[in-house]
Amino acid sequence: MDNKIAVVAFGGNALHPEHQIGTIEEQEINASEASAAIIEIVRNGYELVVVHGNGPQVGNVLIQVERAADEVPPLPLYTCVACTQGSIGFMLTNSLRKECNKLGLNKEIATVMTTVVVNGNDPAFEKPTKPIGPFFNEEYAQRMAIERNWQIVEDSGRGYRRVVPSPIPSDILEKKVIQQMVENHNIVIACGGGGIPVMFKDDEIKGVEAVIDKDYASSLLAQEIGADLYVILTGVPQVAINFGKPNMQYLDTITVNEAKKYMAEGQFPPGSMGPKIAAAIKFIEAGGKEVLVTSASELGKALQRQGGTYIVR
């Protein structure tokens, strides 16, 4: 195809920030703002694939599941991920369509329910670490540990929470469909929430009680469809070393080797920039050309090489 492909990833907090209640009306406004930012990628000549997170949204679904457990059968976690793929995909499809109409862009937009394969031998299954869902009192948490075989941890004095594995994705089952849609100049929303985690068991696909990091899933998708540019949207305009310190330094362009050196020095913590830089490195080492890390508000300028951090081979 003539046009280049870009995959952009952003977190569920972009649609449901901590300071908001998280009503659908609020999330629709946030989806419109996010879409107005990421449509700049299309205006810069790229075909577009959008990957979103779902942390706050799936947490809310899990609260609903627990509150209704006496009335209806509880949904497994992977089904809750599927629910948020649909609901967030609906909001983003509508807001991106509105932006395309406003700008006179002849684009169809569609959300692909995306299943992502994980490996049962992944070390993450031996030691689940990802807290999800509501806080529980100790009695209820212990009962769930017995009845549903949950792994439970005490969370910073705020109560008890379930923790689940966060394995590394190994394959995206809908990758060919996504690629065909993109090559036909459609905007595609895929791998929502990191994808619905599945494994092959006895030649059947089975859902898995786990969550997949959307940065790793979007990096893999970018690799599998041969994207030219992988964009990671964050809360900061550029990647920095010595973040928050007097000698903080923003980075314009760094190589993979420099990124690895900074990772080894502990410059990018596991809970914030670490997974994003690791996902960027994976993309480049698999043959990708470049990664752009920036904020939604700075994306337009960053695409013109006037901001953001580029990671290159």
Backbone bond lengths (Angstrom), bond angles and torsions (degrees), N, CA, C in turn:
res aa  C-N    CA-C-N  psi(-1)  N-CA   C-N-CA  omega(-1)  CA-C   N-CA-C  phi
1 M - - - 1.455 - - 1.530 109.58 -
2 D 1.334 117.45 154.92 1.459 122.00 -177.30 1.525 111.46 -74.45
3 N 1.313 116.26 -44.75 1.452 119.49 -173.89 1.520 112.31 -76.80
4 K 1.317 114.85 154.17 1.453 121.65 176.78 1.529 109.13 -85.26
5 I 1.334 115.18 157.62 1.467 121.36 -179.41 1.518 109.20 -110.61
6 A 1.324 116.06 135.80 1.462 122.10 173.12 1.524 109.42 -123.85
7 V 1.325 115.92 138.29 1.463 122.40 171.74 1.520 107.01 -111.24
8 V 1.333 116.97 127.22 1.465 121.12 179.09 1.526 109.08 -117.61
9 A 1.324 116.33 136.03 1.462 121.81 -179.95 1.521 109.34 -123.40
10 F 1.346 115.46 136.67 1.466 119.46 173.47 1.517 109.29 -145.90
11 G 1.326 116.29 158.50 1.455 121.70 -172.09 1.519 114.37 -81.43
12 G 1.328 115.33 160.02 1.466 120.85 176.55 1.515 112.60 -63.42
13 N 1.346 116.75 -22.62 1.463 120.49 177.96 1.522 112.13 -66.09
14 A 1.335 116.99 -21.75 1.464 119.65 177.40 1.531 110.49 -63.96
15 L 1.328 116.32 -30.74 1.467 120.55 179.18 1.522 112.30 -94.83
16 H 1.333 116.73 -23.92 1.465 121.28 179.71 1.527 109.19 -138.29
17 P 1.358 117.10 76.98 1.461 119.78 178.08 1.529 111.16 -67.46
18 E 1.332 115.58 159.22 1.461 121.11 -174.20 1.522 113.13 -60.11
19 H 1.325 117.74 -31.12 1.468 120.01 -174.80 1.529 112.56 -79.44
20 Q 1.340 117.66 -3.55 1.463 120.24 179.63 1.528 111.03 -107.88
21 I 1.326 116.18 156.35 1.464 121.84 177.42 1.523 110.39 -66.70
22 G 1.323 115.93 -37.89 1.465 120.12 -179.60 1.511 113.30 99.49
23 T 1.350 117.04 27.60 1.463 119.37 176.38 1.532 109.04 -65.83
24 I 1.311 115.34 159.29 1.464 119.66 177.72 1.532 110.20 -59.88
25 E 1.341 116.39 -38.48 1.464 119.46 179.69 1.532 110.84 -60.95
26 E 1.341 116.07 -43.06 1.469 119.53 177.42 1.518 110.99 -63.10
27 Q 1.318 115.96 -44.72 1.462 119.51 -177.80 1.527 111.86 -66.55
28 E 1.320 116.85 -33.61 1.470 119.32 177.35 1.529 111.30 -66.02
29 I 1.327 116.69 -39.22 1.472 120.34 176.53 1.526 109.49 -63.83
30 N 1.327 116.35 -44.32 1.466 120.53 179.80 1.527 111.28 -65.12
31 A 1.334 116.37 -36.90 1.468 120.11 177.47 1.527 110.58 -64.24
32 S 1.317 116.58 -37.57 1.470 120.16 177.72 1.518 110.98 -64.29
33 E 1.352 116.12 -42.18 1.465 119.71 179.61 1.533 110.67 -66.31
34 A 1.334 116.32 -41.48 1.464 120.04 178.40 1.526 110.66 -63.48
35 S 1.330 116.14 -42.16 1.466 120.12 -178.97 1.525 112.01 -65.85
36 A 1.339 116.52 -37.93 1.468 120.16 177.84 1.525 110.80 -62.48
37 A 1.343 115.91 -31.76 1.467 119.59 178.61 1.530 110.76 -75.94
38 I 1.341 117.00 -50.25 1.470 118.65 -171.43 1.527 112.72 -76.08
39 I 1.332 117.68 -16.08 1.466 118.29 177.08 1.531 110.59 -66.70
40 E 1.345 116.45 -16.83 1.471 120.24 175.62 1.530 110.79 -59.19
41 I 1.322 116.71 -28.96 1.473 120.28 178.74 1.528 109.71 -63.47
42 V 1.336 116.48 -41.84 1.469 120.98 177.90 1.530 110.07 -66.32
43 R 1.319 115.90 -40.52 1.471 120.04 -179.41 1.522 111.40 -66.08
44 N 1.326 116.80 -19.46 1.466 121.09 177.42 1.526 112.12 -94.19
45 G 1.350 116.96 14.60 1.457 120.41 170.02 1.510 116.56 93.56
46 Y 1.333 118.18 13.26 1.464 120.94 -179.55 1.529 111.56 -103.70
47 E 1.322 115.48 146.72 1.456 120.60 162.35 1.533 106.46 -76.90
48 L 1.338 117.10 147.52 1.465 119.39 -165.97 1.525 113.33 -123.40
49 V 1.339 114.74 131.98 1.459 122.50 168.18 1.534 107.85 -120.97
50 V 1.321 116.93 130.45 1.462 122.74 -176.49 1.522 109.67 -110.70
51 V 1.330 116.06 129.70 1.465 122.05 174.43 1.529 107.71 -120.91
52 H 1.320 116.74 128.03 1.466 120.28 -178.52 1.527 110.76 -118.96
53 G 1.332 115.43 154.62 1.457 120.40 170.92 1.519 110.68 -83.70
54 N 1.346 115.97 178.97 1.468 118.86 -178.43 1.530 112.41 -151.60
55 G 1.350 117.06 19.72 1.463 120.00 -173.91 1.520 114.48 -51.38
56 P 1.341 118.95 -59.49 1.469 119.50 -179.42 1.526 112.43 -63.37
57 Q 1.327 116.63 -37.57 1.468 120.19 -175.32 1.530 111.52 -69.19
58 V 1.340 117.61 -44.65 1.464 119.00 -179.74 1.527 109.73 -69.71
59 G 1.346 116.42 -30.37 1.460 119.47 174.38 1.520 111.47 -61.03
60 N 1.338 116.69 -41.10 1.463 120.68 178.30 1.524 111.58 -66.66
61 V 1.335 116.67 -40.17 1.466 119.89 177.99 1.533 110.04 -61.75
62 L 1.328 116.54 -40.93 1.462 120.09 -179.86 1.526 111.63 -66.12
63 I 1.336 117.16 -34.92 1.471 119.58 174.42 1.523 109.90 -63.08
64 Q 1.334 116.62 -44.21 1.469 120.20 178.02 1.527 111.04 -60.29
65 V 1.344 115.52 -41.70 1.471 120.50 179.92 1.523 110.70 -60.79
66 E 1.337 116.62 -45.34 1.470 120.11 -177.98 1.524 111.72 -68.47
67 R 1.327 117.15 -39.85 1.471 120.38 -178.88 1.535 111.23 -66.69
68 A 1.333 116.20 -29.01 1.474 120.29 -176.72 1.524 112.49 -99.40
69 A 1.345 117.22 8.51 1.470 120.17 -172.46 1.522 113.49 -60.99
70 D 1.336 117.96 -26.71 1.467 120.89 178.31 1.526 112.29 -80.07
71 E 1.324 116.52 -13.51 1.465 120.91 -175.32 1.527 112.81 -104.90
72 V 1.336 116.24 -39.81 1.465 120.46 -177.80 1.526 109.00 -136.07
73 P 1.334 118.02 154.45 1.467 120.02 -179.64 1.535 110.62 -61.47
74 P 1.339 118.08 134.82 1.466 120.90 179.60 1.538 111.39 -63.15
75 L 1.324 115.38 145.84 1.456 121.13 176.87 1.523 109.26 -86.65
76 P 1.339 118.02 140.02 1.469 119.28 172.73 1.528 110.16 -68.18
77 L 1.327 115.12 158.41 1.461 121.24 -175.69 1.523 112.16 -56.82
78 Y 1.337 117.64 -43.69 1.475 118.92 -176.57 1.521 111.36 -63.79
79 T 1.329 117.49 -29.48 1.461 120.04 176.09 1.527 110.36 -72.37
80 C 1.325 117.19 -35.49 1.467 120.38 175.76 1.527 110.59 -63.17
81 V 1.328 116.75 -38.11 1.469 120.15 175.26 1.529 109.76 -61.69
82 A 1.329 116.58 -42.73 1.468 120.53 178.27 1.527 111.07 -61.59
83 C 1.340 116.52 -39.55 1.472 120.23 178.44 1.521 110.96 -59.36
84 T 1.336 116.64 -42.84 1.464 119.16 -178.25 1.524 111.43 -74.13
85 Q 1.330 117.78 -30.58 1.472 118.74 172.76 1.527 109.94 -56.39
86 G 1.317 115.50 -43.40 1.458 119.47 -178.56 1.513 113.34 -69.41
87 S 1.332 116.88 -46.44 1.470 119.78 -175.28 1.526 112.02 -70.54
88 I 1.333 117.25 -44.33 1.465 119.62 179.11 1.528 109.67 -70.39
89 G 1.327 116.99 -38.98 1.463 120.49 176.77 1.515 111.99 -58.50
90 F 1.320 116.27 -39.29 1.473 121.33 177.92 1.530 110.66 -60.95
91 M 1.349 115.95 -46.37 1.466 119.41 -178.98 1.530 111.51 -65.46
92 L 1.339 116.58 -42.98 1.458 119.86 -178.31 1.529 111.86 -70.27
93 T 1.333 116.76 -37.06 1.468 120.10 177.00 1.523 110.29 -59.59
94 N 1.330 116.55 -46.68 1.465 120.82 -179.70 1.527 111.57 -63.02
95 S 1.346 116.31 -45.50 1.467 119.08 -175.39 1.531 111.34 -71.54
96 L 1.339 117.67 -36.56 1.467 119.71 176.88 1.525 111.28 -68.45
97 R 1.326 116.57 -36.72 1.473 119.43 177.10 1.530 110.32 -62.73
98 K 1.329 115.24 -40.61 1.469 119.80 178.67 1.528 110.82 -61.98
99 E 1.339 116.96 -43.08 1.463 120.57 179.53 1.535 111.20 -64.81
100 C 1.325 116.22 -41.65 1.470 119.51 179.22 1.519 111.24 -62.90
101 N 1.327 116.24 -42.71 1.469 119.81 178.73 1.521 111.09 -63.35
102 K 1.337 115.33 -39.82 1.469 120.08 -178.92 1.524 111.22 -64.13
103 L 1.336 115.85 -36.60 1.472 120.78 -175.62 1.532 113.12 -94.80
104 G 1.335 115.94 -0.69 1.460 119.04 -179.46 1.516 113.64 71.41
105 L 1.339 116.96 28.57 1.470 121.64 178.65 1.520 109.32 -90.22
106 N 1.318 116.41 125.36 1.463 121.21 -177.53 1.530 109.45 -85.62
107 K 1.323 116.77 82.41 1.458 121.85 -175.79 1.527 110.95 -131.13
108 E 1.333 114.88 139.78 1.458 120.50 166.50 1.529 107.35 -95.25
109 I 1.321 116.17 145.59 1.460 121.46 -178.73 1.525 108.63 -124.94
110 A 1.328 116.65 133.71 1.464 119.93 -179.95 1.527 110.61 -146.33
111 T 1.332 114.84 147.57 1.466 121.75 175.01 1.522 109.05 -100.72
112 V 1.323 116.21 130.99 1.463 121.82 177.91 1.522 108.68 -105.96
113 M 1.331 116.39 119.46 1.463 119.85 172.05 1.525 107.14 -64.21
114 T 1.319 116.34 119.57 1.458 120.27 -167.17 1.521 111.66 -118.12
115 T 1.329 116.11 125.22 1.462 122.17 176.79 1.521 109.27 -104.43
116 V 1.320 115.56 133.64 1.468 121.72 -173.66 1.525 108.84 -122.06
117 V 1.320 115.64 127.45 1.468 121.55 -175.30 1.530 109.88 -82.87
118 V 1.341 115.05 135.05 1.461 121.03 172.92 1.525 108.57 -122.48
119 N 1.321 115.66 162.60 1.465 122.41 -175.39 1.531 109.63 -99.24
120 G 1.318 115.87 127.23 1.465 120.39 179.87 1.508 113.77 -62.99
121 N 1.336 117.08 -18.51 1.464 121.41 177.85 1.521 112.74 -89.45
122 D 1.325 117.70 2.52 1.463 120.71 179.11 1.536 109.46 -59.88
123 P 1.328 117.81 132.24 1.470 120.70 -179.32 1.530 113.77 -57.45
124 A 1.341 116.99 -21.21 1.466 120.25 179.87 1.522 111.89 -59.19
125 F 1.340 117.03 -28.86 1.467 119.68 -178.94 1.536 111.99 -74.04
126 E 1.325 116.33 -21.01 1.465 119.75 177.46 1.516 111.85 -77.84
127 K 1.336 115.79 -28.64 1.469 119.67 -176.66 1.530 109.64 -141.42
128 P 1.347 117.87 83.00 1.465 120.26 178.47 1.526 110.75 -62.73
129 T 1.336 116.27 136.64 1.463 120.21 -176.47 1.524 113.92 -132.60
130 K 1.337 118.59 -7.80 1.459 120.86 -171.66 1.533 110.68 -90.95
131 P 1.352 118.72 108.79 1.472 119.82 179.05 1.527 110.29 -70.91
132 I 1.320 116.34 137.20 1.467 120.41 178.36 1.521 109.75 -139.12
133 G 1.325 115.28 157.04 1.450 120.58 170.61 1.518 114.67 73.55
134 P 1.341 115.95 -165.92 1.458 121.53 -172.66 1.530 113.00 -76.93
135 F 1.342 114.67 169.67 1.462 122.13 171.56 1.525 108.86 -88.04
136 F 1.325 116.39 141.90 1.459 121.97 -179.60 1.529 109.77 -122.18
137 N 1.357 115.21 159.24 1.461 117.28 169.48 1.528 108.55 -78.07
138 E 1.322 115.90 167.29 1.461 120.10 -172.04 1.531 112.04 -63.42
139 E 1.324 116.64 -38.73 1.469 120.28 -177.66 1.523 111.47 -62.81
140 Y 1.364 115.97 -48.35 1.459 119.77 -179.00 1.531 110.19 -65.98
141 A 1.326 116.28 -40.50 1.460 120.26 -179.44 1.522 111.23 -60.90
142 Q 1.337 116.64 -42.76 1.460 120.07 -179.94 1.532 110.70 -66.87
143 R 1.332 116.57 -36.01 1.467 119.84 178.65 1.531 110.48 -65.91
144 M 1.345 116.45 -41.00 1.463 119.77 179.06 1.534 110.97 -67.20
145 A 1.329 116.23 -33.40 1.466 119.74 177.71 1.522 110.61 -61.37
146 I 1.343 116.15 -35.56 1.466 120.85 179.92 1.532 110.77 -81.72
147 E 1.344 116.30 -50.08 1.465 120.51 -172.91 1.531 113.00 -71.64
148 R 1.342 116.96 -37.94 1.472 120.08 -173.83 1.527 112.53 -116.51
149 N 1.309 115.86 4.93 1.465 120.71 178.08 1.526 112.03 60.96
150 W 1.343 115.92 35.95 1.455 120.55 178.98 1.525 110.60 -76.50
151 Q 1.334 115.44 148.44 1.457 121.64 166.05 1.529 107.00 -90.48
152 I 1.332 116.98 129.05 1.462 121.75 -174.05 1.523 109.66 -121.63
153 V 1.352 116.38 141.21 1.464 120.39 172.39 1.524 109.02 -132.27
154 E 1.333 116.10 152.30 1.466 121.56 171.30 1.520 106.79 -81.32
155 D 1.331 117.29 132.27 1.464 121.30 -170.90 1.526 110.69 -115.04
156 S 1.326 116.22 92.82 1.476 123.67 169.30 1.523 113.84 53.76
157 G 1.320 117.11 35.49 1.452 120.39 178.46 1.516 114.70 75.13
158 R 1.342 116.95 4.99 1.472 120.36 -177.16 1.523 112.62 -95.79
159 G 1.325 116.60 -6.04 1.459 120.28 -177.81 1.516 110.11 132.94
160 Y 1.325 115.39 -166.43 1.465 121.07 -177.13 1.523 109.20 -111.27
161 R 1.335 115.35 141.86 1.466 120.07 -179.52 1.519 110.03 -133.60
162 R 1.305 113.41 155.18 1.447 120.29 172.93 1.522 109.78 -77.87
163 V 1.326 116.53 140.19 1.465 120.70 171.67 1.523 108.58 -119.17
164 V 1.340 115.14 143.26 1.466 120.79 -177.82 1.528 109.14 -130.11
165 P 1.330 117.27 163.19 1.467 120.27 177.05 1.529 111.71 -68.78
166 S 1.320 115.51 151.39 1.464 121.34 172.58 1.530 107.98 -127.39
167 P 1.347 116.24 77.81 1.474 120.52 -175.31 1.520 112.45 -74.41
168 I 1.327 114.98 161.27 1.461 121.68 177.20 1.537 108.77 -79.06
169 P 1.329 118.83 131.78 1.475 120.54 179.27 1.523 111.58 -71.00
170 S 1.341 115.44 144.42 1.469 119.01 -179.55 1.530 113.42 -116.39
171 D 1.335 117.98 -20.28 1.465 120.02 -179.61 1.523 109.15 -161.33
172 I 1.322 116.06 151.56 1.459 122.87 176.95 1.515 107.15 -117.87
173 L 1.322 117.15 114.73 1.459 120.64 -169.72 1.528 113.02 -68.46
174 E 1.309 117.32 -27.45 1.463 120.31 -177.73 1.535 112.78 -96.65
175 K 1.326 118.08 16.00 1.472 120.28 -173.26 1.527 112.84 -58.31
176 K 1.347 117.77 -38.81 1.467 119.64 -178.27 1.523 111.21 -68.36
177 V 1.327 116.12 -39.16 1.469 119.93 178.14 1.523 109.69 -63.78
178 I 1.340 115.97 -45.17 1.464 120.79 179.91 1.526 110.11 -60.27
179 Q 1.336 116.06 -44.75 1.468 119.70 -178.98 1.526 111.28 -63.87
180 Q 1.325 117.38 -41.83 1.464 120.28 178.87 1.523 111.24 -62.33
181 M 1.333 116.41 -41.35 1.466 120.24 179.53 1.527 110.92 -63.67
182 V 1.334 115.89 -42.68 1.466 120.52 -179.70 1.525 110.23 -66.11
183 E 1.320 116.46 -42.31 1.473 119.77 -179.08 1.529 112.04 -66.28
184 N 1.330 116.04 -18.97 1.464 120.71 174.32 1.524 111.28 -93.56
185 H 1.348 115.56 17.88 1.474 123.59 171.48 1.533 113.51 70.35
186 N 1.345 116.75 25.77 1.458 120.81 174.70 1.528 110.25 -93.38
187 I 1.327 116.70 150.83 1.461 121.59 170.76 1.524 107.24 -87.83
188 V 1.334 116.38 129.68 1.465 121.37 -175.35 1.519 110.33 -120.54
189 I 1.332 115.88 133.79 1.463 122.58 171.86 1.523 106.13 -104.89
190 A 1.331 117.13 121.88 1.467 120.31 -172.29 1.528 110.58 -147.01
191 C 1.327 115.14 165.77 1.479 122.17 177.46 1.518 112.17 55.64
192 G 1.335 117.24 32.27 1.457 120.04 179.68 1.524 112.04 -55.97
193 G 1.341 115.60 135.37 1.460 120.42 -179.12 1.513 113.50 65.16
194 G 1.330 116.83 20.08 1.464 120.44 -176.67 1.509 113.22 88.30
195 G 1.331 116.87 -3.76 1.464 121.05 -178.96 1.517 112.01 97.19
196 I 1.321 115.84 157.65 1.470 121.69 176.40 1.530 106.69 -80.06
197 P 1.346 118.38 115.07 1.471 119.83 -174.34 1.525 111.98 -73.08
198 V 1.320 115.87 130.46 1.466 121.10 -179.94 1.525 110.02 -138.77
199 M 1.348 114.37 160.85 1.459 122.21 171.45 1.520 108.22 -132.15
200 F 1.327 116.04 159.70 1.453 121.26 170.78 1.532 108.87 -91.64
201 K 1.331 115.99 122.64 1.461 121.04 176.15 1.523 108.47 -130.16
202 D 1.324 116.30 117.59 1.466 120.94 -177.70 1.519 111.31 53.42
203 D 1.328 115.58 45.00 1.475 123.33 178.57 1.521 113.28 64.90
204 E 1.316 117.20 15.33 1.460 120.96 174.77 1.520 109.53 -116.55
205 I 1.345 115.31 150.87 1.459 120.59 177.44 1.518 108.31 -89.87
206 K 1.332 116.31 125.26 1.455 121.73 -178.95 1.521 109.94 -123.60
207 G 1.336 116.76 136.64 1.459 120.72 174.99 1.513 110.88 -66.71
208 V 1.336 115.69 151.45 1.458 122.20 -175.73 1.525 109.03 -123.85
209 E 1.332 115.67 139.54 1.467 120.92 176.64 1.531 108.67 -78.42
210 A 1.306 115.63 84.01 1.460 122.12 -177.26 1.520 107.97 -160.01
211 V 1.326 115.53 170.15 1.465 120.54 170.90 1.529 107.79 -130.13
212 I 1.322 115.69 147.03 1.464 121.57 -178.11 1.522 108.39 -110.74
213 D 1.303 116.66 132.98 1.460 121.23 178.25 1.527 109.32 -63.33
214 K 1.332 116.07 125.92 1.475 119.53 -175.81 1.523 112.23 -65.86
215 D 1.343 117.47 -23.42 1.464 118.75 177.14 1.529 110.58 -69.39
216 Y 1.325 117.29 -42.95 1.468 120.32 178.39 1.532 110.87 -68.33
217 A 1.344 116.55 -38.77 1.473 119.39 179.58 1.522 110.97 -66.51
218 S 1.327 116.98 -43.02 1.473 119.59 -179.22 1.526 111.06 -68.15
219 S 1.343 116.68 -35.95 1.468 120.13 175.99 1.523 110.30 -62.19
220 L 1.342 116.88 -45.29 1.465 120.58 179.31 1.527 110.86 -63.25
221 L 1.329 117.09 -43.12 1.465 120.19 178.91 1.530 110.47 -61.54
222 A 1.329 116.38 -43.20 1.463 120.01 178.33 1.526 111.02 -59.81
223 Q 1.338 116.07 -39.25 1.466 120.21 177.23 1.528 110.82 -65.01
224 E 1.336 116.38 -46.61 1.462 120.72 -170.68 1.528 113.14 -71.98
225 I 1.330 117.62 -26.14 1.474 118.37 179.29 1.526 111.35 -101.66
226 G 1.337 117.08 6.50 1.463 120.55 176.12 1.508 114.22 68.81
227 A 1.341 116.86 41.47 1.465 120.57 -179.57 1.522 110.93 -64.59
228 D 1.329 115.69 147.18 1.458 121.92 176.58 1.523 111.00 -86.51
229 L 1.335 116.26 -33.59 1.464 121.82 -177.45 1.517 109.35 -134.73
230 Y 1.329 115.15 134.57 1.461 122.04 176.44 1.523 106.97 -116.82
231 V 1.334 116.77 118.01 1.460 122.52 -175.58 1.527 109.18 -109.25
232 I 1.336 115.88 127.57 1.463 121.60 176.61 1.523 107.77 -115.01
233 L 1.330 116.66 114.65 1.460 121.10 179.25 1.528 109.84 -91.03
234 T 1.315 116.20 132.65 1.461 122.24 -178.09 1.525 109.05 -131.69
235 G 1.326 115.77 -174.91 1.458 120.34 178.48 1.518 113.54 -84.67
236 V 1.334 117.72 -1.79 1.470 121.10 -178.38 1.525 109.43 -123.21
237 P 1.350 117.12 151.11 1.472 119.81 -175.73 1.516 114.19 -72.70
238 Q 1.346 116.57 -26.65 1.459 120.65 -179.45 1.526 109.69 -145.61
239 V 1.319 115.75 159.47 1.459 121.51 170.97 1.526 107.62 -74.94
240 A 1.333 116.23 142.98 1.458 120.19 179.93 1.520 109.83 -132.46
241 I 1.328 115.86 152.47 1.460 120.96 167.05 1.520 108.04 -104.55
242 N 1.323 115.83 155.19 1.478 122.22 -174.08 1.529 110.31 55.80
243 F 1.332 115.44 43.81 1.471 121.91 -173.35 1.534 110.46 -57.71
244 G 1.337 115.19 132.04 1.455 121.03 176.68 1.512 115.00 78.22
245 K 1.327 116.94 1.86 1.464 120.84 -179.14 1.531 109.87 -104.22
246 P 1.353 116.94 163.74 1.472 119.29 179.95 1.531 113.26 -58.11
247 N 1.340 116.82 -29.82 1.467 120.18 -179.24 1.530 112.39 -97.79
248 M 1.347 117.11 25.40 1.465 121.06 178.27 1.525 110.19 -58.62
249 Q 1.330 115.24 138.62 1.469 120.48 -178.71 1.520 109.79 -134.61
250 Y 1.330 116.64 122.64 1.463 120.77 175.72 1.527 109.20 -77.20
251 L 1.341 114.69 148.94 1.459 120.92 -177.09 1.530 109.88 -112.86
252 D 1.338 116.73 127.80 1.470 120.91 179.37 1.521 110.90 -85.67
253 T 1.328 116.49 -55.43 1.469 122.39 179.03 1.521 108.37 -139.14
254 I 1.324 116.35 131.90 1.462 120.19 175.40 1.528 108.94 -134.66
255 T 1.321 115.14 153.60 1.456 120.28 176.27 1.527 109.78 -87.35
256 V 1.317 115.52 167.85 1.464 120.34 176.10 1.524 110.68 -58.87
257 N 1.321 116.88 -41.94 1.467 119.50 179.96 1.528 112.12 -63.17
258 E 1.329 116.49 -38.98 1.468 119.78 176.40 1.528 110.73 -65.78
259 A 1.333 115.69 -40.99 1.470 119.88 178.33 1.525 110.59 -60.98
260 K 1.336 116.70 -42.19 1.469 120.81 178.55 1.530 110.94 -63.98
261 K 1.318 116.40 -39.23 1.467 120.26 179.45 1.526 110.60 -63.34
262 Y 1.331 116.06 -44.79 1.463 119.59 178.92 1.532 111.24 -65.32
263 M 1.345 116.39 -37.34 1.470 120.10 176.40 1.522 110.33 -59.96
264 A 1.342 116.18 -45.78 1.464 121.34 -178.73 1.530 111.23 -63.45
265 E 1.324 115.84 -30.07 1.465 120.07 179.12 1.528 112.52 -79.50
266 G 1.340 116.92 -5.48 1.461 120.52 -178.96 1.516 114.01 80.72
267 Q 1.344 116.91 20.88 1.463 120.47 -178.76 1.536 112.65 -70.41
268 F 1.334 116.71 -26.04 1.463 120.42 -175.64 1.527 109.06 -118.29
269 P 1.329 118.52 98.57 1.469 122.10 -174.11 1.527 112.47 -63.80
270 P 1.350 116.67 150.79 1.470 121.36 -178.21 1.529 112.84 -59.50
271 G 1.326 117.86 -31.59 1.459 119.70 -175.36 1.507 115.00 -86.22
272 S 1.333 118.10 -1.47 1.467 118.69 -177.39 1.526 111.24 -135.72
273 M 1.333 117.36 -91.46 1.461 119.63 -174.22 1.530 112.97 -82.02
274 G 1.333 117.37 -18.97 1.467 120.98 -174.85 1.520 115.10 -53.57
275 P 1.355 118.46 -55.53 1.478 119.24 -179.27 1.528 113.01 -61.67
276 K 1.332 116.76 -31.49 1.467 119.93 -179.36 1.532 110.80 -68.42
277 I 1.338 115.99 -43.64 1.463 118.92 179.10 1.529 110.19 -68.87
278 A 1.330 116.81 -38.91 1.470 119.85 177.46 1.524 110.93 -61.68
279 A 1.344 116.82 -41.05 1.466 120.85 178.33 1.524 110.54 -65.40
280 A 1.329 116.63 -38.35 1.467 121.00 178.16 1.525 110.70 -63.22
281 I 1.326 116.02 -43.83 1.466 120.54 179.96 1.533 110.43 -61.76
282 K 1.346 116.38 -43.71 1.466 120.46 179.55 1.534 110.72 -58.81
283 F 1.329 116.03 -42.32 1.467 120.09 -178.82 1.522 111.25 -63.53
284 I 1.316 117.08 -47.52 1.464 120.57 -178.51 1.525 110.51 -64.95
285 E 1.325 117.08 -44.20 1.464 120.34 -176.95 1.526 111.91 -68.11
286 A 1.337 117.12 -21.14 1.469 120.31 176.67 1.530 112.08 -86.20
287 G 1.334 116.62 2.84 1.457 120.03 177.13 1.515 115.00 114.34
288 G 1.344 117.67 -1.89 1.454 120.41 178.47 1.515 112.09 -66.25
289 K 1.324 115.88 156.58 1.471 119.84 -174.53 1.520 112.10 -84.64
290 E 1.330 116.75 -54.22 1.454 118.47 -177.52 1.525 110.96 -158.27
291 V 1.337 113.80 158.37 1.460 122.32 179.45 1.519 108.14 -123.61
292 L 1.316 116.04 138.82 1.462 121.70 175.67 1.526 108.60 -115.68
293 V 1.326 116.01 124.83 1.466 121.50 176.00 1.521 107.52 -114.63
294 T 1.332 116.49 121.07 1.461 120.26 -178.77 1.521 109.25 -162.79
295 S 1.331 116.57 -178.41 1.463 121.14 176.09 1.523 109.80 -95.50
296 A 1.327 115.26 162.38 1.464 119.15 179.91 1.526 111.16 -61.38
297 S 1.338 116.62 -38.59 1.466 119.89 -177.06 1.528 112.57 -68.32
298 E 1.338 116.98 -25.18 1.464 121.20 -178.07 1.532 112.73 -100.41
299 L 1.337 117.03 0.18 1.461 119.90 -172.13 1.521 112.84 -59.31
300 G 1.320 117.45 -44.05 1.463 120.64 -178.38 1.518 111.73 -57.09
301 K 1.338 116.38 -47.74 1.473 120.28 178.91 1.522 111.33 -67.57
302 A 1.343 115.52 -39.15 1.467 119.00 -177.83 1.526 111.53 -63.83
303 L 1.321 117.29 -35.33 1.472 120.51 177.96 1.533 111.21 -65.82
304 Q 1.338 116.42 -21.94 1.462 121.82 175.92 1.531 112.04 -93.82
305 R 1.345 115.61 13.88 1.473 122.33 179.73 1.519 111.96 64.50
306 Q 1.336 116.21 30.31 1.463 120.65 179.14 1.523 111.39 -115.23
307 G 1.317 116.22 24.50 1.458 120.57 179.97 1.513 109.78 170.63
308 G 1.327 115.87 -178.13 1.456 121.26 -179.91 1.519 111.56 73.68
309 T 1.346 114.49 177.26 1.467 121.93 176.61 1.524 108.45 -118.70
310 Y 1.323 116.89 124.01 1.458 122.02 175.78 1.516 109.23 -99.13
311 I 1.330 115.77 133.54 1.460 122.03 174.22 1.516 106.88 -110.98
312 V 1.327 115.59 125.07 1.469 120.80 -172.72 1.518 109.80 -129.12
313 R 1.330 114.34 168.82 1.454 119.85 -176.75 1.526 112.33 -65.80
